[in-house]
Amino acid sequence: VCIRDRAPTVPPPYQLPADIPDFTGRTEAVAALTRALSAQERRPDGPPSIAVVVGPPGVGKSALAVHCAHAVRAGYPAGQLHLCLGGTDPAPADPAELLAEALRALGVGDSALPHTLHERAALYRSLLAERPMLVFLDDAADAAQVRALLPGNGCAVLVTSRRRITELPGTLLLELDVLPETEAEQLLARIVGPQRLAGERPAALAILDACGHLPLAIRVAGARLAGRPGWPLSVLQQRLADASTRLDELRAGDLEVRGSFERSTRKLTGEAATTFRALGLLGPVSLPGWVADAVLDRDRAEAVVDSLVDANLLRLAGTDALGQPRYQLHDLLRCEARQGAGGEAERQALARVLGGWTSAAEHATARLPTTLFSLTPEEPARWSLPGETLGRLTADPLSWFDAERESLVEAVRLAADTGLATSAWGLAAALVPYFDLHCRLDEWQLTHRVALDSARAAGDRRGEAAMLRGLGQVCLYQDRYAEAEDMLRRARAIFHELGDTRGEAISICGLGAASQFSGGHLRALGFFRHALAMFLAVGDQNGEAYARQAIGRVYLSLQDLRQASRWLGEALRLARELGDAHREGCVSMQLGRLYDLKAETDEALRCQGRALDIFETLGDRHCGAYAMQSLGGLQAARGDRSDGSHRLQASLAIFQQLGDRSGEASTFQTLGELYRSAGRTALASHYLHRAVELRRELRAGAGQR
């Protein structure tokens, strides 16, 4: 085919779609793209400049590309070609047909079109040789489709795709994410009007959150509002609040979020489709890659995860402190995934994922400084991570819990919502030692209340008792002793009914603590002695060590120093025999109190210092703060006000960080007394006043619950 077969009168093609009149934001992306495509960056005899814009459906790839193409079109006087590659269609466009379309635009008649793909590509490159043209390839399926359409030297190529196309050499790859809040708000304001938006800004922000800051969703929401000027924004806000119908609402004329998503999701097959649907059930949190192993019930499913990432249906959300990649679905894609995830296969996949969380949490809990009073389901988890993986992930258990905390809390809620009661309460119970170490009482209470409701609905009496016991402990920490006693009595009764001696003994220990802290020392002594007998009967030596310490603590409160010394000594001996360093630290704190009451200050300081060393070694900042508070008080009382004040201030900072207001109040009290004895009246008054205020707030909070 000769080039002279072209019709000489055909004008250069100027095929760019119209620019976006309300294009908003993307400043850095626009700068990078226009710089890559500008005439100044392109050598007339150099290879074509290639820029690829990728991202999930609805993120605004084509809008950005069109906007930037218009910004640089003056540098391409020979014209601009626009080809739609149909990458999201059931059958993407054939490169040979696309080349025919391009050649026609360049003036080649149908009779002159070569027959083969190779011949058409050669003619296409010849026609564009040394003619600076911009070739816009929209919605590419993959690199192979694009490669056939690359022009010769001196041109530029702009590609959009939902897939991460990384195989083309010398390419600028620009990955788009959702809009930041400011730009999302600006886009909605440009569509519906800034005054209307300003008048209902809270509703507008809620709409943007429901849209997940996805540009297509914002445009659809804006179009609906623009078409209904009489609507308050709160009407659409309420309609978008229900995630199960949100995609139904995000439709306006031919603009439709679900349709855009379906063009990608319908291409998923087999394991990728199963994984996508299951991930939709797992909530808004980021997830580790092993979740796909659980979904598919096989090892090493990384390739499936990678395929979803490459299709921009799953986002790589970063790397956690353990070095694990984290993955996350966009909120609206999660709504799409959930639509087809109601079958038994997805329920079984969910049960396996929850089993993985539970087994990992139990494994990590076993490595924490203290696991006292752990109560777990008798039936094993339905799926467990391989032993090597478990060991690697939980080698540093606190770091693992820190990395997975949000996912674990969400998993408890998810298990409860889907009727997997045993998974819900088993996971909630496994989280208790971690919550205890970090004083995360709100999450402790949340997970236990959710799991308690689930256990009751399923008639799971052991789960109900375990969650009541855990909630009773939270109430103890919050000085809500009447509530604590009520929950602990109910837990005890259920454990007794089930013949679970250990569970009953654990509940009785809680009743003893509630009695002691509310002033009923003799009653507390009875509870602890009863619990001790039960621990001895079932051979629970850890429970025995706790009960002996608790009895010694009561005798300390009763000022019976001889009996306190006896019981605390027995508890210390047993803790050391068991290698339970945390229990040794707790007993050492009580022995410090004992020696202080005996006016043996040096020994008291030694015991409190030993306790602090133990807790710091174990990484228990919470108990460490109490040891530090006791040590600081002893130092100050001995006359070392500087070191004492320093330790008290350090313990106060930890209590404030952890949200332990009771510990905070007692430290304020000790500091106030320290400064009063030093004659610093104003500072003493400040600290003592704060102690009184905090205790009043604690009593008021307990009364409102």
CORSULSUL-V44235 format. One record per pair of residues at least 12 apart in sequence whose C-alpha atoms are under 8 Angstrom apart, sorted by the first residue. I is the first residue (numbers start at 0). GAP is how many residues later the second one is. D is the distance in Angstrom with one decimal. If there is no record, write none. Layout:
I&GAP&D + I&GAP&D
This chain:
0&111&6.6 + 0&112&7.8 + 0&113&7.0 + 0&122&7.9 + 2&120&7.8 + 2&124&7.3 + 4&103&6.9 + 4&104&7.9 + 4&107&6.9 + 5&100&7.8 + 5&101&5.1 + 5&102&4.9 + 5&103&6.9 + 6&100&5.5 + 6&101&6.8 + 6&102&7.6 + 7&99&7.6 + 9&96&7.3 + 9&97&5.6 + 11&66&5.9 + 11&67&5.3 + 11&94&7.0 + 12&65&7.7 + 12&66&5.0 + 12&67&5.8 + 12&68&6.2 + 12&92&6.2 + 12&93&6.9 + 13&65&5.1 + 13&66&4.9 + 13&67&6.5 + 14&64&7.9 + 14&65&5.7 + 14&66&5.4 + 14&67&5.4 + 15&50&7.1 + 15&53&7.6 + 15&54&7.6 + 15&64&6.5 + 15&65&6.9 + 15&66&5.8 + 15&120&7.8 + 16&49&6.7 + 16&65&7.9 + 17&48&7.5 + 18&44&8.0 + 18&47&6.0 + 18&48&5.5 + 18&51&6.6 + 19&43&6.7 + 19&46&7.5 + 19&47&6.3 + 21&165&7.4 + 21&168&6.5 + 21&169&7.6 + 22&40&7.5 + 22&41&8.0 + 22&44&7.5 + 22&164&7.6 + 23&159&6.7 + 23&162&6.9 + 23&163&5.7 + 24&158&5.5 + 25&38&7.9 + 25&153&7.9 + 25&157&8.0 + 28&145&7.4 + 29&34&7.2 + 29&38&6.3 + 32&18&7.0 + 32&35&6.7 + 32&141&8.0 + 33&34&5.8 + 33&35&7.6 + 33&37&7.0 + 33&38&6.4 + 35&13&7.0 + 35&14&7.8 + 35&15&6.9 + 35&136&7.3 + 36&12&6.5 + 36&13&7.7 + 36&14&7.5 + 36&35&6.9 + 36&119&6.3 + 36&120&7.9 + 36&121&8.0 + 37&34&5.9 + 37&37&6.7 + 38&33&7.8 + 38&36&5.3 + 38&37&7.7 + 41&112&6.7 + 41&113&7.8 + 41&114&7.9 + 42&111&6.1 + 43&86&6.7 + 43&88&7.5 + 43&109&6.8 + 43&110&4.3 + 43&111&7.8 + 44&85&7.2 + 44&108&5.6 + 44&109&5.5 + 45&107&5.2 + 45&108&5.6 + 46&105&6.7 + 46&106&4.4 + 46&107&6.2 + 46&108&7.5 + 47&102&7.8 + 47&103&6.9 + 47&104&6.4 + 47&105&5.2 + 47&106&5.6 + 47&107&4.8 + 47&108&5.0 + 47&109&6.8 + 48&105&7.9 + 48&106&6.6 + 48&107&4.5 + 48&108&6.0 + 48&121&7.6 + 48&122&7.3 + 49&106&5.9 + 49&107&4.7 + 49&108&6.0 + 49&109&7.7 + 49&120&7.0 + 49&121&5.0 + 49&122&6.4 + 50&106&6.3 + 50&107&5.1 + 50&108&6.2 + 50&120&5.5 + 50&121&4.6 + 50&122&6.1 + 50&123&7.5 + 51&106&6.0 + 51&107&4.6 + 51&108&5.7 + 51&109&7.4 + 51&113&7.3 + 51&119&6.9 + 51&120&6.1 + 51&121&5.0 + 51&122&6.1 + 52&12&7.4 + 52&105&7.8 + 52&106&6.1 + 52&107&4.7 + 52&108&6.4 + 52&120&6.2 + 52&121&4.8 + 52&122&6.0 + 52&123&7.1 + 53&106&5.8 + 53&107&5.0 + 53&108&5.4 + 53&109&6.4 + 53&110&6.0 + 53&111&7.7 + 53&119&7.4 + 53&120&6.2 + 53&121&5.0 + 53&122&6.2 + 54&106&7.1 + 54&107&5.3 + 54&108&7.2 + 54&109&7.6 + 54&120&5.6 + 54&121&5.0 + 54&122&6.5 + 54&257&5.8 + 55&106&5.7 + 55&120&7.8 + 55&121&7.7 + 55&255&7.6 + 55&256&4.7 + 55&257&6.1 + 56&105&6.6 + 56&203&6.2 + 56&204&5.9 + 56&207&7.5 + 56&255&7.7 + 56&256&7.9 + 57&156&6.4 + 57&157&6.2 + 57&158&4.7 + 57&159&7.1 + 57&199&7.1 + 57&202&6.7 + 57&203&7.8 + 58&117&6.8 + 58&118&6.5 + 58&119&5.9 + 58&155&5.6 + 58&156&5.4 + 58&157&6.4 + 59&116&7.9 + 59&155&6.0 + 59&156&6.8 + 60&99&6.2 + 60&100&7.7 + 60&115&7.1 + 61&76&6.9 + 61&98&6.4 + 64&93&7.2 + 64&94&7.9 + 64&95&7.3 + 68&65&8.0 + 72&61&7.5 + 74&57&7.8 + 75&56&5.3 + 75&57&5.1 + 75&58&6.2 + 76&55&6.9 + 76&56&7.2 + 77&53&6.0 + 77&54&5.8 + 77&55&5.4 + 78&53&7.7 + 78&54&5.3 + 78&55&6.7 + 79&53&5.6 + 79&54&4.7 + 79&55&5.8 + 79&56&7.3 + 80&21&7.2 + 80&24&7.9 + 80&52&7.5 + 80&53&6.3 + 80&54&4.8 + 80&55&5.9 + 81&53&6.2 + 81&54&4.7 + 81&55&6.1 + 81&56&7.4 + 82&15&7.1 + 82&19&7.6 + 82&52&7.9 + 82&53&6.3 + 82&54&5.1 + 82&55&6.2 + 83&53&6.1 + 83&54&4.9 + 83&55&6.2 + 83&56&7.7 + 84&13&7.5 + 84&52&6.6 + 84&53&5.9 + 84&54&5.4 + 84&55&5.2 + 84&56&7.1 + 84&60&8.0 + 85&52&7.8 + 85&53&5.7 + 85&54&6.6 + 85&55&7.0 + 86&52&5.1 + 86&53&4.7 + 86&54&3.8 + 86&55&7.6 + 86&74&7.3 + 87&51&6.9 + 87&52&8.0 + 87&53&6.9 + 87&175&5.2 + 87&176&6.0 + 88&174&6.5 + 89&173&7.8 + 89&177&7.5 + 91&49&6.5 + 93&51&7.8 + 94&22&7.4 + 94&50&6.0 + 94&53&6.4 + 94&54&7.1 + 95&20&7.3 + 95&21&5.0 + 95&24&7.2 + 97&51&7.9 + 98&18&7.9 + 98&21&6.3 + 98&22&6.7 + 98&25&7.2 + 98&50&6.9 + 99&13&6.9 + 99&20&7.1 + 101&22&7.6 + 102&17&8.0 + 102&21&6.3 + 105&21&7.6 + 120&27&6.7 + 120&28&7.0 + 123&27&7.0 + 124&25&7.8 + 124&26&5.0 + 124&27&5.1 + 125&26&7.4 + 127&23&6.4 + 127&24&6.4 + 127&27&7.7 + 128&22&7.8 + 128&23&5.6 + 128&24&6.3 + 128&25&7.3 + 129&22&7.8 + 129&23&6.5 + 129&24&5.7 + 129&25&7.8 + 130&23&6.7 + 130&24&7.0 + 131&22&5.5 + 131&23&4.8 + 131&24&7.6 + 132&21&7.8 + 132&22&5.1 + 132&23&6.5 + 133&21&6.0 + 133&22&5.0 + 133&23&5.9 + 133&24&7.4 + 134&16&7.9 + 134&20&7.6 + 134&21&6.2 + 134&22&4.8 + 134&23&6.2 + 135&21&5.9 + 135&22&4.7 + 135&23&6.0 + 136&20&7.3 + 136&21&6.0 + 136&22&4.7 + 136&23&6.6 + 137&20&7.9 + 137&21&5.7 + 137&22&5.0 + 137&23&7.0 + 138&20&7.4 + 138&21&5.2 + 138&22&4.7 + 138&23&7.1 + 139&19&6.9 + 139&20&6.1 + 139&21&4.8 + 139&22&7.6 + 139&23&8.0 + 140&20&6.6 + 140&21&7.7 + 140&22&7.0 + 141&19&7.7 + 141&21&6.8 + 141&23&6.3 + 142&22&5.8 + 142&23&7.7 + 142&24&6.4 + 142&25&6.8 + 146&21&7.5 + 161&149&5.9 + 161&150&6.0 + 162&147&5.3 + 162&148&4.5 + 162&149&6.1 + 163&146&5.1 + 163&147&6.7 + 163&148&7.3 + 177&34&7.5 + 177&35&5.5 + 177&36&5.1 + 177&37&6.9 + 178&34&5.4 + 178&35&6.5 + 178&36&6.9 + 179&33&7.0 + 180&32&7.0 + 183&24&7.0 + 183&29&5.9 + 183&31&7.3 + 183&34&7.5 + 184&19&7.8 + 184&20&7.4 + 184&23&7.3 + 186&31&7.6 + 186&32&7.9 + 187&30&6.4 + 187&31&7.1 + 187&34&5.8 + 190&28&7.5 + 190&31&5.6 + 190&32&7.1 + 190&35&7.0 + 191&30&5.8 + 191&31&7.6 + 191&33&6.5 + 191&34&5.3 + 199&32&7.9 + 199&33&6.6 + 199&34&7.8 + 202&30&5.9 + 202&31&5.4 + 202&34&6.1 + 203&29&6.5 + 203&30&7.9 + 203&33&7.6 + 205&31&6.3 + 206&14&7.8 + 206&29&7.3 + 206&30&5.2 + 206&33&7.1 + 209&27&8.0 + 209&30&6.3 + 209&31&6.9 + 210&120&8.0 + 210&121&7.0 + 211&118&7.2 + 211&119&6.1 + 211&120&6.8 + 215&41&6.7 + 216&33&6.4 + 216&39&8.0 + 216&40&6.1 + 219&30&5.8 + 219&31&6.0 + 219&32&5.8 + 219&35&6.2 + 219&36&7.0 + 219&37&7.7 + 220&15&7.9 + 220&29&6.3 + 220&30&7.8 + 220&31&7.9 + 222&29&6.5 + 223&27&7.9 + 223&28&6.1 + 242&92&6.3 + 243&91&6.6 + 243&95&7.7 + 245&89&7.6 + 246&85&7.4 + 246&88&7.3 + 246&89&7.5 + 257&78&7.1 + 260&72&7.2 + 260&75&7.5 + 263&47&7.7 + 263&49&7.9 + 264&48&8.0 + 270&25&7.0 + 270&33&6.8 + 271&32&5.6 + 271&33&7.6 + 271&35&7.3 + 271&36&6.9 + 273&21&7.8 + 273&22&7.8 + 273&72&7.6 + 274&17&6.4 + 274&20&6.3 + 274&21&7.2 + 274&29&7.8 + 275&32&7.7 + 275&61&6.2 + 276&60&4.6 + 276&61&6.0 + 276&63&6.5 + 276&64&5.3 + 276&69&7.4 + 277&17&6.9 + 277&59&7.5 + 277&60&7.7 + 277&63&6.5 + 277&68&5.7 + 277&71&6.8 + 277&72&6.8 + 278&50&7.6 + 278&55&7.5 + 278&58&7.4 + 279&49&7.3 + 279&53&7.7 + 279&54&4.5 + 279&55&6.8 + 279&56&7.6 + 279&57&4.8 + 279&58&5.0 + 279&61&7.6 + 280&53&7.5 + 280&56&7.7 + 280&57&6.0 + 280&60&7.4 + 280&69&7.7 + 280&133&7.9 + 281&68&8.0 + 281&128&7.7 + 281&129&7.2 + 281&132&7.0 + 282&51&7.9 + 282&127&6.7 + 282&131&7.6 + 283&44&7.3 + 283&45&7.2 + 283&46&7.9 + 283&47&6.6 + 283&50&8.0 + 284&43&6.6 + 284&121&6.7 + 284&122&5.7 + 284&125&7.5 + 285&31&6.8 + 285&40&5.6 + 285&41&5.2 + 285&42&4.7 + 285&43&7.9 + 285&121&7.0 + 286&39&5.2 + 286&40&5.1 + 286&41&6.3 + 286&120&7.0 + 287&36&6.4 + 287&37&6.2 + 287&38&4.9 + 287&39&6.3 + 288&13&6.9 + 288&16&7.2 + 288&35&7.6 + 288&36&6.7 + 288&37&6.7 + 288&38&7.1 + 290&62&6.1 + 290&65&7.9 + 291&12&7.7 + 291&13&7.0 + 293&55&6.7 + 293&58&5.4 + 293&59&5.2 + 293&62&7.0 + 293&89&7.1 + 294&54&4.5 + 294&55&6.8 + 294&57&6.6 + 294&58&6.3 + 295&53&7.0 + 296&52&7.7 + 296&55&7.6 + 312&16&6.9 + 312&20&7.3 + 313&13&6.6 + 313&14&5.9 + 313&15&5.1 + 313&16&7.5 + 314&12&5.5 + 314&13&5.2 + 314&14&6.1 + 314&15&7.5 + 315&12&6.6 + 319&83&6.2 + 320&78&7.0 + 320&82&6.5 + 321&71&7.2 + 321&77&7.1 + 321&78&7.0 + 321&81&7.5 + 350&31&6.7 + 350&32&7.8 + 350&64&8.0 + 350&69&7.5 + 350&72&7.8 + 351&30&5.7 + 351&31&4.9 + 351&32&7.8 + 352&30&7.2 + 353&29&7.9 + 353&57&6.6 + 353&61&7.2 + 353&69&6.5 + 354&26&4.7 + 354&27&5.1 + 354&28&4.8 + 354&29&6.0 + 354&68&7.0 + 355&25&7.4 + 355&26&7.9 + 355&27&5.5 + 355&28&4.7 + 355&29&5.8 + 356&51&7.0 + 356&54&7.8 + 356&70&7.4 + 357&23&6.7 + 357&65&7.3 + 357&68&6.9 + 357&69&5.1 + 357&72&7.2 + 358&22&6.4 + 358&24&7.8 + 358&25&5.7 + 358&26&7.3 + 359&24&7.5 + 359&25&7.2 + 359&30&6.3 + 359&34&7.5 + 360&40&7.7 + 360&66&7.2 + 360&69&5.9 + 360&70&6.8 + 361&68&5.5 + 362&27&7.3 + 362&31&7.2 + 363&30&5.3 + 363&31&7.8 + 363&32&8.0 + 363&33&4.9 + 363&34&7.8 + 363&36&7.6 + 363&37&7.7 + 364&32&7.1 + 364&65&6.6 + 364&66&7.4 + 364&68&6.7 + 364&69&7.2 + 366&30&6.4 + 367&29&6.5 + 367&30&7.4 + 367&65&7.4 + 367&66&7.6 + 368&212&7.4 + 368&213&5.9 + 368&249&5.9 + 368&250&7.9 + 368&251&7.5 + 369&63&6.6 + 369&210&8.0 + 369&212&6.1 + 369&213&7.8 + 370&62&5.8 + 371&61&7.8 + 371&170&7.1 + 371&171&7.3 + 372&133&6.2 + 372&170&7.5 + 373&55&6.8 + 373&56&7.1 + 373&58&7.7 + 373&59&7.8 + 374&51&7.9 + 374&54&6.2 + 374&55&7.7 + 374&91&6.3 + 374&128&7.4 + 375&50&5.4 + 375&53&6.4 + 375&54&7.0 + 376&45&6.8 + 376&49&5.6 + 376&85&7.9 + 376&86&7.4 + 380&42&7.6 + 397&36&7.4 + 400&33&7.3 + 407&19&7.8 + 408&19&7.9 + 408&34&7.3 + 408&38&6.5 + 410&13&7.6 + 411&12&4.7 + 411&13&7.4 + 411&15&6.4 + 411&16&6.3 + 411&35&6.2 + 411&38&7.6 + 411&39&7.0 + 412&34&7.0 + 412&37&6.4 + 412&38&7.5 + 415&34&6.6 + 415&35&6.0 + 415&37&7.9 + 415&38&5.2 + 416&37&7.8 + 418&35&6.8 + 418&39&7.5 + 419&34&7.8 + 420&30&6.8 + 420&33&5.2 + 420&34&5.2 + 420&37&6.5 + 420&39&7.6 + 420&42&8.0 + 421&33&7.2 + 421&38&7.7 + 421&41&7.0 + 423&27&5.3 + 423&30&7.4 + 424&23&7.1 + 424&26&4.9 + 424&27&7.1 + 424&29&8.0 + 424&30&7.1 + 424&38&5.9 + 424&41&7.8 + 424&42&6.9 + 425&37&7.6 + 427&16&7.7 + 427&19&5.7 + 427&20&6.0 + 427&23&7.0 + 428&19&7.8 + 428&37&7.4 + 428&38&7.3 + 428&41&7.6 + 430&13&7.7 + 431&12&6.7 + 431&38&7.6 + 436&183&5.9 + 436&184&7.2 + 436&185&6.1 + 436&186&7.7 + 437&182&7.8 + 437&183&7.4 + 437&184&6.5 + 437&220&6.5 + 438&183&7.0 + 438&219&5.8 + 438&220&7.0 + 438&221&6.9 + 439&218&7.4 + 440&33&6.4 + 443&27&7.9 + 443&30&7.5 + 444&26&6.2 + 444&29&6.8 + 447&19&5.4 + 447&20&7.8 + 447&22&7.0 + 447&23&6.5 + 448&18&7.4 + 448&22&7.7 + 450&12&8.0 + 450&16&7.0 + 451&12&5.4 + 451&15&5.6 + 451&16&7.3 + 460&33&6.8 + 461&32&7.3 + 461&33&7.0 + 461&36&7.6 + 463&27&7.6 + 464&25&7.3 + 464&26&4.4 + 464&27&7.4 + 464&29&5.9 + 464&30&6.5 + 465&25&6.9 + 465&37&7.7 + 467&19&5.4 + 467&20&6.5 + 467&22&7.2 + 467&23&5.5 + 468&18&6.6 + 468&19&5.5 + 468&22&5.6 + 468&37&8.0 + 468&38&6.0 + 468&41&7.8 + 470&13&7.5 + 470&16&7.1 + 471&12&4.3 + 471&13&6.9 + 471&14&7.9 + 471&15&5.3 + 471&16&5.5 + 471&38&7.3 + 472&37&6.8 + 475&37&7.7 + 475&38&6.4 + 477&184&7.5 + 477&220&7.5 + 477&224&7.4 + 478&219&7.5 + 478&220&7.8 + 478&223&7.1 + 479&222&5.4 + 480&33&5.4 + 480&34&7.8 + 480&36&7.7 + 480&37&6.8 + 481&32&7.9 + 483&26&8.0 + 483&27&7.8 + 483&30&6.8 + 484&25&7.8 + 484&26&5.8 + 484&29&6.3 + 487&19&5.6 + 487&20&7.4 + 487&22&6.5 + 487&23&6.2 + 488&18&7.4 + 488&19&7.9 + 488&22&7.4 + 490&13&7.4 + 490&16&6.4 + 491&12&4.9 + 491&13&7.8 + 491&15&5.3 + 491&16&6.7 + 500&33&6.6 + 500&34&7.9 + 500&37&7.3 + 501&32&7.0 + 501&33&6.5 + 501&36&7.0 + 501&38&7.8 + 504&25&7.7 + 504&26&4.7 + 504&27&7.7 + 504&29&6.0 + 504&30&6.7 + 505&25&7.2 + 505&37&7.8 + 507&19&5.9 + 507&20&7.1 + 507&22&7.7 + 507&23&6.0 + 508&18&6.6 + 508&19&5.8 + 508&22&6.2 + 508&38&7.3 + 510&13&7.3 + 510&16&6.8 + 511&12&4.2 + 511&13&6.9 + 511&14&7.7 + 511&15&5.0 + 511&16&5.8 + 515&38&7.0 + 520&33&6.1 + 520&36&7.5 + 520&37&7.3 + 523&30&7.4 + 524&26&6.1 + 524&29&6.6 + 527&19&5.8 + 527&20&8.0 + 527&22&6.8 + 527&23&6.2 + 528&18&7.3 + 528&22&7.3 + 530&16&6.8 + 531&12&5.6 + 531&15&5.4 + 531&16&7.2 + 540&33&7.8 + 540&37&7.9 + 541&33&7.6 + 541&36&7.7 + 544&25&7.9 + 544&26&4.9 + 544&27&7.7 + 544&29&6.0 + 544&30&6.2 + 544&38&7.6 + 545&25&7.1 + 545&37&7.4 + 547&19&5.6 + 547&20&6.6 + 547&22&6.9 + 547&23&5.3 + 548&18&6.4 + 548&19&5.3 + 548&22&5.3 + 548&23&7.9 + 548&38&6.3 + 550&13&7.5 + 550&16&6.6 + 550&17&8.0 + 551&12&4.3 + 551&13&7.0 + 551&14&7.5 + 551&15&4.8 + 551&16&5.1 + 552&15&7.7 + 552&37&6.7 + 555&37&8.0 + 555&38&6.8 + 560&33&6.8 + 560&37&7.9 + 563&30&7.5 + 564&26&7.6 + 564&29&7.3 + 567&19&6.4 + 567&22&7.6 + 567&23&7.0 + 570&16&7.0 + 571&12&5.7 + 571&15&6.1 + 571&16&7.6 + 580&33&6.9 + 581&32&7.0 + 581&33&7.0 + 581&36&7.6 + 583&27&7.6 + 584&25&7.1 + 584&26&4.3 + 584&27&7.4 + 584&29&5.8 + 584&30&6.7 + 585&25&6.8 + 585&37&8.0 + 587&19&5.2 + 587&20&6.4 + 587&22&6.9 + 587&23&5.5 + 588&18&6.3 + 588&19&5.3 + 588&22&5.8 + 588&38&6.4 + 588&41&8.0 + 590&13&7.1 + 590&16&6.4 + 591&12&4.1 + 591&13&6.7 + 591&14&7.5 + 591&15&4.9 + 591&16&5.4 + 595&38&7.9 + 600&33&7.5 + 600&37&7.8 + 603&30&7.9 + 604&26&6.3 + 604&29&6.8 + 604&30&7.7 + 607&19&5.9 + 607&20&7.6 + 607&22&6.8 + 607&23&5.6 + 608&18&7.5 + 608&19&8.0 + 608&22&6.8 + 610&13&7.5 + 610&16&6.2 + 611&12&5.4 + 611&15&5.3 + 611&16&6.3 + 620&33&7.3 + 621&32&7.3 + 621&33&7.3 + 621&36&7.5 + 624&25&7.8 + 624&26&4.7 + 624&27&7.7 + 624&29&6.4 + 624&30&7.0 + 625&25&7.0 + 625&37&7.5 + 627&19&5.9 + 627&20&6.8 + 627&22&7.8 + 627&23&5.9 + 628&18&6.5 + 628&19&5.2 + 628&22&5.6 + 628&23&7.9 + 628&38&6.7 + 630&13&7.3 + 630&16&7.4 + 631&12&3.9 + 631&13&6.4 + 631&14&7.4 + 631&15&4.9 + 631&16&5.3 + 632&15&7.1 + 632&37&6.8 + 635&38&6.8 + 636&37&7.8 + 640&33&7.5 + 644&26&7.1 + 644&29&7.8 + 647&19&6.6 + 647&22&8.0 + 647&23&6.9 + 650&16&7.6 + 651&12&5.7 + 651&15&6.1 + 651&16&7.6 + 660&33&7.0 + 660&37&7.7 + 661&32&7.7 + 661&33&7.3 + 661&36&7.6 + 663&27&7.8 + 664&25&7.2 + 664&26&4.5 + 664&27&7.5 + 664&29&5.8 + 664&30&6.5 + 665&25&6.7 + 666&24&7.9 + 667&19&5.1 + 667&20&6.2 + 667&22&6.6 + 667&23&5.2 + 668&18&6.5 + 668&19&5.3 + 668&22&5.4 + 670&13&7.2 + 670&16&6.5 + 670&17&7.8 + 671&12&4.2 + 671&13&6.6 + 671&14&7.4 + 671&15&4.8 + 671&16&4.9 + 672&15&7.5
